């Protein structure tokens, strides 16, 4: 019987990890996607889409499918599934590790304002700018809905649903984004503030450089913590090495 690895995915790192695992003989890989994005880039191996029904449902799925290890490679802000995975793995006594790309770090010239939530970010905006580039995704826009004097350019992969700010233009686009394009977007729309989540990675980082060059403030929402006791890897390669420590029977690539 091959070892069965469940990858809670949806990120570029999750796809790369699945590619490495699938190419190794003796490993069966199932990637689970939340299903919140239309036309996602599917990883190799088996794929399931949708929720599990909380930690109890995930624990039952792990038992029923005889999973040998779980890798939480979800988006850094997908906090609920991470804590559900930790609870389910404990209940079933299955090894769990988290794969999290490193967060962004401010450099000289950045005008960052760190917050812990979208609501806190919304409270800061009236004192920072009136034409805001909002790159926090289509979920959670209700936090900005009361700001009727602020104009927003909201970028996301899929169209948002209300409630959202009354003065908002939607830009449907998917990264990676180039620095030249981010510069032009800020110039063309006369952006004077940026709001983003600390997702990390290179695909969406050019907006931070463009904001620094333009001298505009950036509100950065800190990412939620990884559940206590869960070991964390920063890259797919580190995740594979850590997985071998947790599952000594894992076949070599």
N, C-alpha and C positions, 0 to 999 in steps of 0.2 A: 504494500500500500504506500503510495507517495505521501509525503508530508503535506498537509493542507494548510496554507497560509492565507488568512483573510487580510486584505489591504483595504482599509477605509480610506477611499481616495477622493478624487476630484481636483487634485493639484498636479502640476507638471512633475514635481518630485515623485508623486505616487505612480504616475505612468512610467517614469524611468525605473523606479524600483520594480514595478511589475514586469517590465521588459527583462531586467536582470534575473528575476526569479523564474520567469517562464522559460528562459533559455537554459536553466539548470535541470538536468534529468533527475527525476525522483521528487520533484516539487510540483504540487498542484496549487495554482493561484486563483483566488476569487477576489475581484475588485468590487467594492460596493460604492455606488454613487448615490448622492442624496436625491438627484432628479430635479434640482431647482433651476438648472440651466438647460435651455433647449439646445439640441445638437451638440452635446459634449464630445470632446475628443476621447474616444474609447481606448482604454488600455488593452494590451494583449491578454489572453487567458479568459477565464470565465468572468462575466460581468453581471451584477444584479443592480437594480435601480429601485430606490425607495427606502423608507425607514424600516426599522425593525420592531417598533412598538415598545420603545423604552428599554431600560437595562434588562428587564425580565425577558422581553422578546428577543433581544440580542443574545442573552445567555442560552435561551432555548435553541436559537439558530446555531450557536457554536456547538452545542451538544449534538443536535440532529445531523450536522454536517461534519462532525468529527474534526474540528479545527484544531491544529496543533500550536498555532501562534497567531497573534493579532498585531498588525502594524497600523497605528493611527497616523495616517498621512493626510488628514483632512486640512482644510484651510485653517490658518492660525486663529480665525475668529469663529470657527464652528465649535463653540465651547460645549454645547449640550451633548453632542455625540461623543466627545472626548471623555466626559465624565460618565456617560452611559457605558462606554467601552471599558473604562476602568472598573466599574461596578460589576459588569458582566464577566470580565476576565477573572476577577477575584472569585466570583461565585462558581465558576467552572474550573478554576485552577489552571488557567491557560496563560502562558507568558504574553505580556503586552509591552510594546515600546512605542514611542511617539517619534515621528519624523517631522521636524519643524525647521523650515528655512530660517537662517538668522534674520533678526529684525534689522531695520535701518538704523544708522547712527548719524547724528547731525555732524556737519563739518563747519569750518569757519565760513561765516556769511549767511548761514541758515537762520531764519527767524521762526523757530519752532515754538509752538504752545502745546504742551502735552496734556492730554485729558484721559479719563478712564472710561468714558462712555460717549455715545452720540449725543445724548441729552446735554452733557457738559460741553461738548463741542458747539452745540447750537447756542448755548448761553454766552459763549465767548464771541460769536460772530458779529453782533451789532457794533462792537467796539473795534473790529478789525477790518471790515470791508463791506462793500455793498454789492459787488459783483463776484460771486463765489463759484469756484470750480469745485464741484462736489464729486469725489471719487470713492465714496464709501459703499457703492453697490446699491441695488434697488431695494434691498431690505432695510428697514429702519428709517425710511424717509419721514415717517410721522414725527420724528424728533424735530425736524426743521419746518414742519407745516405752519407753526405759529408765526414764522418770520415773514410777514407779508410785505415788508419794506426792503427785503433783500432779494436780488435776482440771482438765480442759480443756473449754472450749466451742469447738468447731471449726466455722467457717463456710466454706462453699464452695458453688459452683454445683451440683456433682455429688457423689454419695456417695463417700467414700474407700474404699480397699481396704487391708487389712493389709499390713505391720505398722503399727500406730499405738498411741498410749498406751492402757493398759488402763482408765483412768478418763476417759472422754471422751463428751461429748454432742455430736451433730452437728446443726448448723443449716443446712439447705439454703436458700440465698437468693442473689439476684443484685442487684447494685447498679444504680443509685445508691442510697445509704443516706442517711436524714435524721438530723440531729443529735438530734431528740427521740427517735427510735427507738434510737439508740446509747446515749443516756443511760439509757433505760429498761432496755435489755439489760444494761448494766453494773450497774445497781442491782438488778435482779431476780435476776441470777445471782451477785451478791456478788463480782464480778470484782475482783481486786487486782493484776493485771498484764496487759499486752497485748503480743502478739508480732505483728509485721507485717513485710512487705517494703516497701522504698522504691519502690513502684510509681508514685507521683506521681499527679497528676490530682485532680479534685474529687469523683469518684463515690464513693470510699471514704475520703476525708479526714475526714469528720465524726467517725469513731472517735477520731482524734487529739485533736480538740477535747474530746470527751466524756472521754477519759482525762485530759487536762490539768485539766479542771474537777473530776474526781474525785480528783486528786492521786495517780494510780497510775503506776508506772513503765512505760515502753514500750521494748521491745527492738526495734530497727529493723535489719533486715538490709540492708546496702548492696547496691546493684545492681552487676552485673558490668560491666566496661568495654566500650565499643564497640570493635570490632577497629581496630587502628592504621591510620591513613590514610583511614578512612571519614568523609566529611563528615557532620555531624549537624545536623538541623533540629529545632526544639522544637515547632512547630505544623504542621498541614497547609498553611497558607498559606506558611510558611517553606520547607516541603518543595517546594512547587510552584515557588517562586522559585529555589531551589537546583537543581531539576531542569532549569529552563530554562537555567541556566548550564552544566550538564553536557551537555545535549542542545539545542544551539542551534536545531535543526530542529523542535523541539516547537511545535505550532500554538498560537496565542494563544486564550484562552478567549473 
